[in-house]
Amino acid sequence: MKRLFAGIFGLAVVIVTFYASTNAQNRAVLAEAQRITGDRFTVGARTPNGATVYAVRQPSAAMLNAIDRGLADLFSVARRNGYRRALNYTSYTIFVANPDRTKDGSGRYSPDIAVGAAQYAGTGYDQGGYIFAAGMIIARNPMAFVISEHTSNFARVSDLVRYEGEHLVLYQNDRRRYEQTKDHSQGGGHPILR
Ligand SMILES: [Zn+2]
């Protein structure tokens, strides 16, 4: 009886530790998303299929559905490529940021975020120390990325989700191909998986 009790107690401690480290991890990912975007993600939501969303304000149903469509497209193309890992909605966290511009250079609706130029410094993307990005990976494990809030052209949201997701699926399933395609400064874009 005493041993049984010790066993249960041990399990409880393991569970508490697990939750604590998950929360610490999630806090670190949130802090990174806020550092990169300069936004505060105060609203938590879930897509109908179970992906986690953090946003600067309550995301519209159209945004949430578009995220699910993008993940569905991602999972089907990943399966076609023989990948099996990370193909479930609940493993993904999507940050929905305030756009830093809503139109691209040619005047098309294109809500994007400005981020530090880093490896894109001096390339055609460089706007003077920063670049406009449609989406960006925040963490690979747990899997998280950021896109901008859209008020129309939700097909673009689905595409961006699929494209950022490609990096994460490759990281989880095909590390060599991930390394070859993770950085677009040397050319090569999306879709990666066909
Ligand atoms: Zn990319």
Residues whose N, C-alpha, C, O or C-beta is under 5 A from the ligand:
A	BS01	ZN	Y163
